[in-house]
Amino acid sequence: MEGENREKSNLQGRLRSFIFAFNGLRFTVRSQQNFRIHLAATFVAVVAGIATHLCATEWCILILVVGLVISMEAMNTAIEQLVDLVSPDYRKQAGIVKDVAAAAVLVTAVAAIIIGIILFLPKLISINLN
């Protein structure tokens, strides 16, 4: 009986962790314009992937890159919220923390754009040549 209660409690804990994660995702979507822009870019990339018939490996690369950009944007939001909590008044160091977190998103997004060009440009060129 005790083992069943522990397993049920563990399952409920896992379920709660998913609920918390979805709450964080909801907050990020609602509060961060850049996150919504990345979601729109994700939609465009998926439509382009379907239209250009990406192979399985290309889909894996695309999904990984999209996941990295979305994750970095969410992490940036978390860092911004934490910095605002611990340093509500302007401090140079707090600004630097926010800037570095934003730079991480920028680097990841630029890498994603480059990967998108590598994935889609040859396919788009071959469509235009045919």
Backbone as JSON, one array per atom type, in Angstrom:
{
  "sequence": "MEGENREKSNLQGRLRSFIFAFNGLRFTVRSQQNFRIHLAATFVAVVAGIATHLCATEWCILILVVGLVISMEAMNTAIEQLVDLVSPDYRKQAGIVKDVAAAAVLVTAVAAIIIGIILFLPKLISINLN",
  "N": [[0.81, -1.18, 0.0], [1.9, 1.24, 0.83], [3.91, 1.61, -1.1], [2.33, 1.97, -3.38], [1.1, 4.43, -2.79], [3.33, 6.09, -2.76], [4.17, 5.87, -5.44], [1.9, 6.95, -6.71], [1.97, 9.54, -5.65], [4.41, 10.36, -6.73], [3.8, 10.29, -9.45], [1.81, 12.25, -9.53], [3.37, 14.43, -8.83], [5.08, 14.59, -11.05], [3.17, 15.2, -13.0], [2.32, 17.71, -12.04], [4.71, 19.11, -12.47], [4.75, 19.27, -15.24], [2.51, 20.87, -15.62], [3.4, 23.25, -14.4], [5.48, 23.86, -16.18], [4.04, 24.31, -18.56], [2.61, 26.52, -17.71], [4.7, 28.36, -17.51], [5.42, 28.49, -20.19], [3.07, 29.57, -21.26], [3.07, 32.08, -19.96], [5.37, 33.19, -21.11], [4.72, 33.27, -23.85], [2.57, 35.06, -23.77], [3.71, 37.39, -22.72], [6.05, 38.1, -24.06], [7.1, 39.65, -26.84], [9.17, 39.05, -28.68], [9.33, 36.28, -28.39], [6.93, 35.48, -29.52], [7.45, 36.29, -32.12], [9.51, 34.49, -32.77], [8.01, 32.14, -32.65], [6.32, 32.57, -34.84], [8.23, 32.56, -36.87], [8.99, 29.92, -36.61], [6.67, 28.63, -37.48], [6.69, 29.44, -40.19], [9.07, 28.18, -40.99], [8.4, 25.49, -40.66], [6.3, 25.22, -42.51], [7.76, 25.79, -44.81], [9.5, 23.61, -44.71], [7.74, 21.49, -45.15], [6.84, 22.19, -47.72], [9.18, 22.01, -49.2], [9.87, 19.42, -48.96], [11.57, 18.24, -46.86], [14.07, 15.91, -45.84], [14.29, 13.2, -43.41], [16.57, 13.61, -41.78], [17.06, 16.33, -42.22], [14.71, 17.39, -41.14], [15.12, 16.7, -38.48], [17.32, 18.31, -37.85], [16.17, 20.84, -38.27], [14.11, 20.83, -36.32], [15.66, 20.59, -33.99], [17.12, 23.01, -34.06], [15.05, 24.92, -34.0], [13.97, 24.26, -31.5], [16.14, 24.97, -29.87], [16.3, 27.78, -30.23], [13.77, 28.63, -29.31], [13.91, 27.66, -26.7], [16.1, 29.14, -25.72], [15.03, 31.71, -25.84], [12.99, 31.47, -23.95], [14.56, 30.97, -21.68], [15.94, 33.38, -21.55], [13.81, 35.07, -20.91], [13.21, 34.08, -18.35], [15.58, 34.76, -17.0], [15.5, 37.56, -17.25], [13.2, 38.11, -15.7], [14.04, 37.2, -13.19], [16.25, 38.89, -12.7], [14.92, 41.34, -12.61], [13.45, 40.9, -10.3], [15.39, 40.61, -8.23], [16.82, 42.92, -8.5], [15.31, 45.56, -8.59], [15.74, 48.28, -8.95], [17.68, 50.31, -11.22], [20.75, 48.9, -12.06], [24.05, 48.7, -13.13], [25.3, 46.16, -13.42], [23.09, 44.45, -13.42], [21.88, 45.19, -15.79], [23.86, 44.34, -17.56], [23.74, 41.56, -17.2], [21.19, 41.05, -18.27], [21.64, 41.92, -20.91], [23.6, 40.11, -21.79], [22.2, 37.71, -21.66], [20.26, 38.23, -23.61], [21.98, 38.43, -25.78], [22.77, 35.78, -26.04], [20.42, 34.63, -27.02], [20.31, 36.0, -29.45], [22.66, 35.05, -30.78], [21.98, 32.35, -31.05], [19.68, 32.58, -32.63], [20.73, 33.73, -34.97], [22.44, 31.67, -35.78], [20.45, 29.79, -36.31], [19.17, 30.99, -38.49], [21.23, 30.87, -40.39], [21.49, 28.09, -40.6], [18.95, 27.55, -41.58], [19.14, 28.78, -44.1], [21.09, 27.13, -45.24], [19.66, 24.72, -45.28], [17.32, 25.33, -46.82], [17.89, 27.0, -49.08], [19.29, 25.6, -51.27], [17.21, 23.88, -52.09], [15.19, 25.67, -52.81], [16.45, 26.96, -54.91], [16.72, 24.84, -56.72], [14.02, 24.34, -57.26], [13.31, 26.69, -58.59], [14.92, 26.41, -60.84], [13.81, 24.32, -62.19]],
  "CA": [[0.0, 0.0, 0.0], [2.78, 2.41, 0.92], [4.55, 1.75, -2.41], [1.34, 2.54, -4.3], [0.94, 5.85, -2.46], [4.54, 6.77, -3.19], [4.12, 5.94, -6.9], [0.85, 7.9, -7.06], [2.49, 10.85, -5.31], [5.45, 10.67, -7.71], [3.11, 10.58, -10.7], [1.17, 13.56, -9.36], [4.46, 15.41, -8.86], [5.49, 14.74, -12.45], [2.09, 15.91, -13.68], [2.42, 19.11, -11.61], [5.86, 19.74, -13.11], [4.33, 19.61, -16.6], [1.6, 22.02, -15.51], [4.25, 24.42, -14.16], [6.2, 24.16, -17.42], [3.09, 24.92, -19.49], [2.34, 27.87, -17.19], [5.83, 29.19, -17.93], [5.3, 28.7, -21.64], [1.95, 30.5, -21.46], [3.54, 33.41, -19.56], [6.34, 33.67, -22.08], [3.99, 33.61, -25.08], [1.74, 36.26, -23.54], [4.43, 38.59, -22.28], [7.27, 38.39, -24.81], [6.88, 39.83, -28.29], [10.19, 38.31, -29.43], [8.98, 34.87, -28.37], [5.89, 35.31, -30.53], [8.12, 36.39, -33.43], [10.18, 33.21, -32.98], [6.97, 31.16, -32.96], [5.9, 32.82, -36.22], [9.32, 32.05, -37.72], [8.89, 28.46, -36.55], [5.57, 28.25, -38.38], [7.19, 29.62, -41.56], [10.07, 27.14, -41.25], [7.7, 24.2, -40.8], [5.61, 25.26, -43.81], [8.82, 25.66, -45.83], [9.97, 22.23, -44.67], [6.74, 20.66, -45.83], [6.82, 22.55, -49.14], [10.42, 21.59, -49.87], [10.04, 17.97, -48.72], [12.79, 17.94, -46.11], [14.25, 14.51, -45.46], [14.23, 13.0, -41.95], [17.73, 14.26, -41.15], [16.84, 17.77, -42.28], [13.67, 17.69, -40.15], [15.74, 16.63, -37.15], [18.13, 19.52, -37.69], [15.25, 21.97, -38.13], [13.45, 20.73, -35.01], [16.66, 20.89, -32.97], [17.43, 24.44, -34.1], [13.87, 25.63, -33.5], [13.92, 24.02, -30.06], [17.19, 25.76, -29.22], [15.93, 29.2, -30.24], [12.62, 28.8, -28.41], [14.41, 27.45, -25.33], [16.93, 30.29, -25.33], [14.14, 32.85, -25.6], [12.35, 31.22, -22.66], [15.58, 31.16, -20.64], [16.16, 34.82, -21.48], [12.67, 35.61, -20.16], [13.39, 33.71, -16.95], [16.68, 35.57, -16.47], [15.01, 38.93, -17.11], [12.28, 38.15, -14.56], [14.84, 37.05, -11.97], [17.02, 40.12, -12.5], [13.97, 42.38, -12.17], [13.07, 40.59, -8.92], [16.47, 40.86, -7.26], [17.38, 44.25, -8.69], [14.25, 46.37, -9.2], [16.32, 49.56, -9.36], [18.71, 50.13, -12.24], [22.15, 48.67, -11.69], [24.8, 48.38, -14.33], [25.51, 44.72, -13.5], [21.81, 43.83, -13.8], [21.74, 45.45, -17.23], [24.81, 43.47, -18.27], [23.18, 40.2, -17.17], [20.1, 41.0, -19.26], [22.22, 42.05, -22.24], [24.28, 38.86, -22.14], [21.15, 36.72, -21.93], [19.71, 38.58, -24.93], [23.0, 38.08, -26.78], [22.7, 34.32, -26.23], [19.29, 34.41, -27.92], [20.71, 36.51, -30.76], [23.61, 34.12, -31.38], [21.25, 31.15, -31.42], [18.79, 32.91, -33.74], [21.57, 33.9, -36.17], [22.83, 30.31, -36.19], [19.26, 29.16, -36.89], [18.98, 31.57, -39.82], [22.26, 30.29, -41.26], [21.11, 26.69, -40.85], [17.79, 27.62, -42.47], [19.65, 29.06, -45.44], [21.75, 25.9, -45.71], [18.63, 23.71, -45.54], [16.28, 25.69, -47.78], [18.34, 27.68, -50.31], [19.48, 24.68, -52.41], [15.9, 23.36, -52.51], [14.5, 26.76, -53.49], [17.14, 27.18, -56.18], [16.38, 23.74, -57.64], [12.62, 24.54, -57.66], [13.3, 27.75, -59.59], [15.59, 25.98, -62.07], [12.94, 23.37, -62.87]],
  "C": [[0.87, 1.26, 0.0], [3.49, 2.68, -0.41], [3.62, 2.36, -3.43], [1.17, 4.03, -4.05], [2.14, 6.66, -2.93], [4.55, 6.93, -4.71], [3.07, 6.95, -7.35], [1.31, 9.32, -6.79], [3.54, 11.28, -6.32], [4.83, 11.03, -9.05], [2.44, 11.94, -10.64], [2.22, 14.68, -9.4], [4.95, 15.66, -10.28], [4.44, 15.51, -13.24], [2.12, 17.39, -13.32], [3.59, 19.81, -12.29], [5.54, 20.11, -14.56], [3.39, 20.82, -16.59], [2.39, 23.3, -15.28], [4.98, 24.84, -15.44], [5.27, 24.82, -18.43], [2.68, 26.31, -19.02], [3.46, 28.83, -17.59], [5.79, 29.49, -19.41], [4.19, 29.71, -21.94], [2.37, 31.93, -21.1], [4.46, 34.0, -20.62], [5.66, 34.08, -23.38], [3.23, 34.92, -24.91], [2.55, 37.52, -23.31], [5.6, 39.0, -23.17], [7.02, 38.45, -26.31], [7.91, 39.04, -29.1], [9.9, 36.82, -29.46], [7.91, 34.59, -29.42], [6.47, 35.43, -31.94], [8.83, 35.08, -33.75], [9.17, 32.11, -33.29], [6.47, 31.33, -34.39], [6.96, 32.32, -37.2], [9.33, 30.53, -37.73], [7.81, 27.97, -37.49], [6.02, 28.35, -39.84], [8.18, 28.52, -41.91], [9.41, 25.78, -41.45], [6.98, 24.14, -42.14], [6.64, 25.11, -44.94], [9.36, 24.25, -45.86], [9.02, 21.28, -45.37], [6.78, 20.91, -47.33], [8.04, 22.05, -49.89], [10.77, 20.13, -49.63], [11.36, 17.65, -48.03], [12.85, 16.44, -45.82], [14.27, 14.42, -43.92], [15.38, 13.7, -41.23], [17.56, 15.77, -41.13], [15.76, 18.2, -41.29], [14.26, 17.67, -38.75], [16.57, 17.87, -36.87], [17.22, 20.73, -37.45], [14.59, 21.97, -36.75], [14.43, 21.08, -33.88], [16.95, 22.4, -32.9], [16.26, 25.26, -33.57], [13.77, 25.48, -31.99], [14.96, 24.84, -29.3], [16.81, 27.23, -29.14], [14.8, 29.47, -29.26], [13.07, 28.65, -26.95], [15.25, 28.63, -24.86], [16.07, 31.51, -25.05], [13.42, 32.69, -24.26], [13.34, 31.44, -21.51], [15.88, 32.65, -20.46], [15.04, 35.49, -20.68], [12.82, 35.31, -18.67], [14.48, 34.56, -16.3], [16.23, 37.01, -16.27], [14.09, 39.07, -15.9], [13.05, 38.08, -13.24], [15.63, 38.31, -11.68], [16.11, 41.24, -12.01], [13.54, 42.17, -10.72], [14.15, 40.99, -7.93], [17.08, 42.24, -7.38], [16.35, 45.16, -9.35], [14.73, 47.76, -9.63], [17.42, 49.3, -10.38], [20.07, 49.94, -11.6], [22.85, 48.22, -12.95], [24.97, 46.87, -14.49], [24.23, 43.99, -13.91], [21.57, 44.02, -15.29], [22.65, 44.56, -18.05], [24.28, 42.04, -18.31], [22.08, 40.07, -18.22], [20.65, 41.06, -20.68], [22.9, 40.76, -22.69], [23.27, 37.76, -22.45], [20.5, 36.98, -23.3], [20.69, 38.24, -26.04], [23.0, 36.58, -27.06], [21.56, 33.97, -27.18], [19.67, 34.84, -29.34], [21.65, 35.55, -31.48], [22.89, 32.87, -31.87], [20.34, 31.42, -32.62], [19.57, 33.1, -35.04], [22.03, 32.54, -36.68], [21.66, 29.6, -36.86], [18.98, 29.7, -38.29], [19.99, 30.98, -40.81], [21.92, 28.85, -41.6], [19.89, 26.64, -41.77], [18.2, 27.89, -43.91], [20.29, 27.81, -46.03], [20.71, 24.84, -46.07], [17.74, 24.07, -46.73], [16.79, 26.29, -49.09], [18.57, 26.71, -51.46], [18.15, 24.14, -52.94], [15.14, 24.43, -53.27], [15.13, 27.05, -54.85], [16.76, 26.09, -57.18], [14.92, 23.84, -58.09], [12.56, 25.59, -58.76], [13.95, 27.33, -60.9], [14.72, 25.0, -62.87], [11.77, 24.07, -63.39]]
}
